[in-house]
Amino acid sequence: MKKIILLTIIVLISNVLLSQNDTLKVYWLKPVLIESSSYVSINHKIEKGNYTDVLSRNGFSLISKGVFFAQDIYSDGFKRGDINIIIDGERYHNACPNRMDPPLTRINPISMSSISLYKTNSTLQSGFAGSVEFQRNKPEIPFKVKTGISGSQGNSETFDGYLNTNYKHNEIGLRYSFGKPYKDGENRDYKTLYSYKDNYSYSFAEGTLNGIKDDLKYGLSYSHSNNILFPYLQMDEIFNNVASANFKYKSYKVYFNYTDHLMTNELRVSPSYMETKARNFTLGIFNDFLEFYFRNWLSDNKIVMGNVNLVNKAIPNLRQYSLTGQKIFSHKNFTFNMKAGGLINVIGSENMEYYKVNYPDISDTKLFYKLSLSSGYNSKLNKDTYFGTFLEFSTEAPEPENLYIAIRRPGNNAWWSGNPDLINPSKITLRAMLNNNIIKLELYGNYVYNYVNLTKKVALSKNYLTYDNINAYIWGANIALKYKFLSSELSYTYGQNVSNEIPLSEIAPLRITTNIVSPEFAGTSLYLTHIYNNAQTRIDETLFESKSNTYNVINLGLNYVLKELSLSLEVRNILNNTYYNFLSYARNPYSSGARVYETGRNFVFGVLYSF
């Protein structure tokens, strides 16, 4: 019998239930153990498609920025670029400097077989605080079809249709989604809340091909989206096109992806016009222990207000060259991991004078190193109880937008400038876990040196919003309880800016999710979910953070399975409460200043059939 490795990074969560209040979440997932020597935190088999429920558990959550396709990632106090999104080992970088195009919620879930969540920098492609890694379906020989629809009514009106076919080791996937912006609990729409000219419909379409021929695996994909509304920011995504291809021979894989992105404020009532065009190209080559990637990123910005016409090179022709290697050692109950590498940034000359105002020693070429050293210990205390600890030191390059963003703005608005002098953020992490059939407890602590944080500066009588290195600590706990038909999960994080002795910005408050699930009868089960989200009173007032309110949400749902047919129906936010999450407003200069309210009462259905 193969040895089942204890999950040493974080505690195993309980069986996943339908609890997250997301527009397109209507599917089921089940956790499965991974028989491997690597540090896997959680792995989930995607049985019906959507993975967003997993990303609301055990310290993970989604940052709402607008409609469903406008969400980003958060985990245990870290967020966005700290956590890489990986598909079969392929990196998908955002083209938008404001991360309007995060790949996380644009992945076709029906084309994916599993999702793994890592809270460590020690894996080959993980970011500073971890990664979310998807595995595509393996094409099969017999002819198979999987098709389904999902949608919502009430305060949310959406539709999602998908079709996957398998034949002779080739899989073709098609998806088309569209919808209208949702309304909040007070029946207010986007036009009323956020000064849109109209409640514009959005759409998303994708086609994929994946195949196997002997030792060769290959894949192609193309997606297009338009009118993705982002009240979180001052602009919206007008269109986003992503094309990709990959080829793998045995353990060696080469891939590329290209993103063409346009965002403007033309859908809103505004005295100015803003536009950003962005392109990103990523080329990668890797095997089980070595990865090289090249990235070319450009972004052009324009702001017109009256007689003022500002043209900005938001990202000045950035070229990145990265090489990383990894080695894992195991001995009895111990696992040791080492990852090391380097990254070279080269930028164009367009913004050199702009940067020199605040950072006179700017260079067009900069080298950063990457290093992760970690050790895990696990022990089976009795038949059902496991104990594990994990210690890690890691350091990564700062995110390129933090280094090189450059936006001049009209009037008295602060100009936005990256800080090319930023140095590597580094952290020491300690995690401890206790896991049995009833309780799953995870405690963690991070001390972060040179954490990258927003800061204000004044130069030549001009206000700037830029970035600086500070020291910070982030600690917290994730607790899951399960007994018969009742389960509950608690996540809490505490962050402190040590350098300035103030609370660390963008730290989610206490969250408790409780589920009651009925016994299954004739393929049918019912569930009731209560979500408690505490107020966040620890804020960084220097970044104009404001306190958030406590809220409660109740959802009620039904699942039915008959052989290859699966049905689901859910009423979300039954009490029609009006609320927003603390993380759902931006702190950077392109912030709209608006809190993005969540959906009011809505009815969600899903149908999936395989043959």
N, C-alpha and C positions, 0 to 999 in steps of 0.2 A: 504493500500500500504506500502510495506516494506521501511524502511528508507535506502536510499543509502548513505553510509558513504563517506564523502569527503576524498580523498586520501591525508593524512596529511604529509606523508613523503616527497614525491616529486610530481612534477606537472604531471598531466596526459599528455601523449604524443598524438600527432595527430594520425589519422588512419595510420596503418603501411603500408608502400609502399615498393616495391622491390627496395632497394637502396644499400645494402651492397655488397662489392666486395668479396664474399666468394665462394670457389670452388663448394660447393654443395647447395647453396641457390637458390631454385627455387620454393618456396612455399609461401602461403599467411597466414597472421595471422591478427586477429582483436582484438582490446582492448575491454575488458568487465569490467564493474564495479563490485566490490565485495560488497555484502551486509553482512557486518560483523563489529564487534567492534574492530578487531585487526588492527594493522598498516600495511596495504598492500600498497605498492607504486604503482606498476603497475601489472595488471594481464592480460594475453593474452590467448585467446582461440587458440589452434593450429589447424587450419582447414585443412592444407595440409601437415604439418609436420615440416619443418625446422624453427628453432627459432633464427638463427644467425642474422637475420635482426633486431630483437628486441634488441640484445646485441650490436648494434651500435648506439643506440639512447639514448638521455637524460643523457649523461655523461657516459654511459656504452660503452665499446669497447672491441675488442678481440686483444690480443697480438699475432702477427704472429711469429711463430718460425720455420715454414717450410710448409709442405703440410697441407691440411685442418685439419687433425686429430691432428695437433701439435700446437694448439692454447690455450691460457689461458685468464683469465678474468681481466678486469680493470674497475674501477668505481670512478669517481670524485677524482682522486689522490691516491686511494688505489688499491691494486692489489693482484692477486694470493691468498695466504692463508688467506688474510684479508677477503675474500668473500667465504663463504662456498657454495658448490654445493650439493643440497639435492634432492633426488627423493622420493616422498611420505613419507617424514620424515626420510629417511635413509641417513646416512652420507657415502660418498665414498671418502676415503682418498687416496692420491697418494702414490704409492710405491717408485717411483723414487725421490731421494733427489733433483734433478733438475726439478721436475714436468714435466717429459716427458709424463706422463700418466694422464693428467688432464681429469676428466670424462666429462667435459662440452661438448666437440664436438664429443663425442663417444656415446652419448645417441641416441637411435633410435627415431627420432622425430615422426614417424607415430604411435608409441606406446604411445605417450603422448597426453593428452587432453589440458593441459594449462601450462603456465610458469608464475611464479610470481617473480618480482624483488623487493628486499628489500634493502634500504639504511640505515638500522638501526641495532644495536646490540640487540634490545629489544625482538625479536622473539626467541622462544625456541632454535632453531638450527642455528641461524644466527652467522656469524663470527664477528670479530672486526668491520668491515665496512659494513656488510650486508650479503645477501645470494641470490642465484639464485635457486628457488625451482620449481621443476617439479611435475606435477600430472599425474599419469598413466591413461590410458583409463579405464572406468568402463566396465567390460565384460557384454555383453547383452545376452538375451535369443534367439532371432531369428538368423538364419544362415546369416552371413554377411561377405563379403570379400572386402578388400581394397587393391589394388595393384598399383604399379607404378614404373616408372624408371625415372632417371634423369642423366644428363651427360653434358660434355662440349667438345668442339673441338677448334682448333686454338692453342693458346699458353698454353692451359690447356687441357689435355686429361684424362677424368674421367668417371666412370660409377658407378651408385648407383641403386640397385634394391631392392624392399621390398614388403613384402606380409603379411597382417594381416587377420586372420580369427576369427570370433566370432560364438560360438554355445553353447547354454545351459549354459550361464554364464562362459564360458571359452574362453580366447583369446590367440591365438598363433601368435607370430610375428617372421618373418625371415628377415634378411637383409644381403646383400653382396655388398661390395664396393671395387673397385680397381682403380688404376690410375697410371700415370707417373708424376714425378716432373714437375711442370710447367716451362715455360720460361718467362723471363721478357720482357720489351718493346723493348729491343735491341736484342731479340731472343737468349739470353744467357741461357743455361741450367745449371742444378746443377753441372754437371761435369766441366763445364767451370768456373762457379762462385765460387764454394766451394771445389774444388779439390776432388770430388768423383771419384772413379774408373770407374763408369758407372752411367747412369741415371736409377737407380733401381726402378722397379715397387713396389707399396705397395698394401696391401689388408687389409680388415677389414670384419669380419663376426660375426653375433650375432643371437642367438635364445632366445626367451622369452616365458614364459607361465604365465598367470595371471588368477585367477578364484575366484568365490564366491560360497559358500555353506552356506546358512542361514546367521548366524552372523559371519562366518569365511571367511576371505579373505586370499589368498595365492599367492605366486609368485616364479618363478625360472628364472634365466637367466645365459647365458654363452656367452662370447665374446672372440675373438682371433684376434690380429692384428700382422702384421709383416712388417719389412722394412719401418717404419715410419721415414722419414728423417728429421733431426733437424740441419740445418746449423747454427742455433742460438747457438748451443753448439758444443763441440768437439766430441761428440758421437751421435749415432743414436739408435732408438729403434729397436732391432732385433726381439723381440716378446713381447707381453703383453697379458696375460690371466686373465680374471676376471670372477669369479663365485659368484653367490649370491642367497639367498633364504630369503623369508619373510613370516610371518604368523601374521595375525591380528584378534583378537577376540573382537568385539565391538570397544571400544576405545583404547584397549591395543595391542601393536605391538611389536614383536621381529624379528630381522633380523640379518644376517651376510653377509659379502662379503670378498672375498679373492683375492688378486692380486699377480701374479707371473710375474716378469718383468726382462728383460735382455737388457742392452744397451752396445754397443761396438763401436770402431772406425774402424772396419774391412772393412767397405764399402768405406773408404777414403784412399787416398794416404798419408801415414804418416810414419815417422821414428820410431814411438813408437806403442805399443799396449795398449789400455785401455779397461777395462771391469768393469761393475757394475751389480751385481745381487741383486735384491731387492724383498722382500716379505712383504705384509701387510695383516693383518687380523683385521677386525672390527666386533664387536658384540654389538648390541644396543637393548635397551628396553625402550619404552616410551609410554606415553598417551598424553592427551591434555595439561597437565601442568607440567609434570615431565619427565626427560630423564636421563638415565644412558647409558654410552657406555664404552667398553674396546677396546683398540687398542694395537696390538703387531706389531712392525715394525723393520725389520732387513735389512741391506744393506751392502754388501761386495764388495770392490773395489780392482782392481789390475792394476798396471801400470808397463809396461816392456819397458825399453829403453836401448839398448845395454846390458851391464852387470848388469844394475840396475833393480832389481825386487822388487817393493814395494807392499805390501799387507796391505790394510786399512780396518778397520771396520768403514765404512762410517757412519752408524747409529748402535750403539752398543746395540742391543737387547732391544729396548725401549718398555716399557709397560706403558700405560696410563689408568687411571681410572677417569672417569668424571661423576659428578652428578650435574644436574641443574634443578631448578624449576622456574616457571613463574606464575605471577598473573596479570590480567588486570582488571581495574576499569573504569567505564564510568559514567559521570554525565553531562547531557545536552550536551553542545558542547565540553566538555573536555573528554579526554581519558588519563588515567594514567597506566603506565606499570612498573612492577618490575620483574627483573630476577636476581637470585642469585645462586651461586654454587661454586664448587671447582674442581680442577684437580690435580691429583698426577702423577708425572713422576718418573719412576724407570728405571735405565739403568744398563747394564752389566758392568763388571769391566775392559773390554778390553782396554779402552782408558783413564783410570784414569791418568796415568803418562803423556800422551799426553796433556790432558787439564791442568794439574798442572803447565806446563811451563808458561802459561799465567794467569791461574786462580787457585792459590794454594788451595783455600778453597772449591774446588769441592766436592760435595756429590752425592752419587748414587741415592738419593731420594729427590725430591723437590715438595713442595706444592704450588699451585697457586690458587688464588681466582678469581671468576667471578662475576661481578656485572653490572647491567644496570638499571638505573632509568630514565624514560622518561615521558614527558607530551606533549600532542597535543591539539591544539584548532582549530576548524573549524567553519566557519560562511558562510551562504549564503547571499551575499550582495544584489543580486537581482535575477531575474528569471534565468539568465544564468551565473552569476559570483559568484565564490567561493573564499574565502580567508582562508588560514590555516598557522599555525606556529607549530614548533616542536622543543622541547628542550630535550637534552639527555646527561647524563653522563654515560660512559661505560668504563669497563676495562676488559681485557682478557689476558690469558697466552700467552707468545711469542710462535711462531711456533717452533715445536721441532727441525727442521733442523737448525734454528738459534741458538738453545741451544747446539746441540750435533753433528753437522756434523764434520767429522775428515778425512782429506785427506792430506797425505804427497805426494809431487810431486818431480820429479827428477830435477837436475840442479839448476839453480837460480830461478826457479819458486816459487812464494809465496805458502806456505802451507795454507790450508783452515781449520779454526777451529771455531766451534761454541763457544758461550760464555755462559757457564752454570750459570753465575752470572747475566744474564739479569733479569730485573724485569718487572712486568706487564706494558705494554703500556696502557695508559688511555687517553680518549678524552672527551672534551665538545663540543657538536654539536648544532648549531642553524640553522634551516631551515625556510624559509618563502616562501609561494606560493600564486600566484594569477592565476586564471584559468577561462576563458570564452570560447566562441565559436571561437574566433579569436586568442587570445594570451594566452599562458601558460608560466608563468614566475616562475622560482625557483632560489632563492638565498640561498647560504649555506656558513657556516664557521665552521672550526674545529680547536681547539687548542689541540695538541696532546702532552701529557707528556710521556716521556720515549719511544718515537717512536723508533722502531728497525731499525738501519741503518748500512750498510756496513762501515767498517773502517779498516785502516792499523795499524799493530803493528810490532815491532821488539823485539824478545826475543832470547837470546843465539846466537846472530849474525844471526838469521834467520828471513826472512820476513814472516809475516802472514797476511792473509786477514780474518778478523773476524767481529764481530758485537758489537755494542754498543748502549746504550740508549741515545737519544738526545731529545730535545724539538723542535717542529715544528708547523707551522700553514699551513692549506690548506683551501683556500676559492675559490669560483667560482660562476658560473651562468649557467643555462640551460634555453634557451628560444626557444619556438616553436610558429610559426605563421602559420595560415591557413586561406585562403580566396578562396572560390570556388574551382578551380582546381589547385591552387598553394599552396604549403606548404614549409616551411623552418625551419630548426632547428639549433641552435647554442649552442656549449658547450665550456666553457673556465674554466681552473683551474690554480690557482697560488699557488705554494708551496715554503716555505722558511724553511731552517734549521736554527732555531733560535740559537741553541747552538754554531754553528760555523760561523754564519752570512754569509751563502752561499746559493745558490738555492738548494732546495730539489731535490734529484735525482728522475728519472723515473716519471716525470710529463708530461702528454700529452699536446701538444699545442692546440691552437684554431682550432676548426673544425666547418664547416658550410655545411650542406646538404640541397639542394634545389630540390624539386620535382614538376614536372608539369604532371598532369594526365588528360587524355582526358575523356569526357563523355562516358559512356558505350553504345555501339550500337551493337545489336544482340549478346549480351554476350561477346563482345570484347572491350578491352580498351588498350590504349597505354600510356606509361609513359616515361619521360625523367628525368634523375637524374644527378645533378652536385654536386661533392664533392670537397670542398676547405679545404685543410689542411695547416695551417700556419707553418712556420719554428719555431723550438724551439731553442731559443738563450740563455735561462736561463738554464745552465747546471752545474753539479758538476764535475769540472775538476779533483778533487782528486780521483774520481772513473773512470777517463778516459772517461767520457761522452764527446761526440762531438756534435756540432750543426747540426741540420737537415735542409733540404731544404723545401721550400714551394712546394706543388704539387696540381694539379687539375686533376680530373677524371670525365669523362662523360660516362653514361650508357644509353642505350635505350632498352626498352622492350615492350612486348605484352603479354596480358593475355586473355584467352578465356575459358568460362565456358558454358557447355551445359548439364543441369541436373546433372548427377553424373560424368560427364567427365570434367576434368580440364587440360588445356594445358598452357604452358608458354614458351616464347622464349626471350632471352635477349642477347644483345651485350654489353659486359663490356669493359671498358677502350677503347672506340672507337678510341681515338687519339693515342693509343698504347704508352702511356707515360711510362717512366722508373722512378720508385720512390720506396721509402721504408718509413715505419713509424718510428717515433722517438723511440718507445718502442720496436722495433723489433731487438734488439741485447742485449745480456746478459751482466751484470756487474760483475758476480761472477767469481771465478778462472777457471770454466769450460767453460767460454765464448770462442767462436771461434774467436771473434773479427770481425766477418762478419756481415754486415747489411743484413737482409733478405729482398730482393727485392720482390715486389708484382708482380702479374701476368700481362703479356701484354694483348693485345687484344684477347678476347676469346668469344665463342658463347655457351650459356648455354640453355639447353632445359629441360622440365619436363612434364611428363604425369602421371595423377592420375585418377584411375577409381574405383568406388565403386558399389557394387551390393549386 
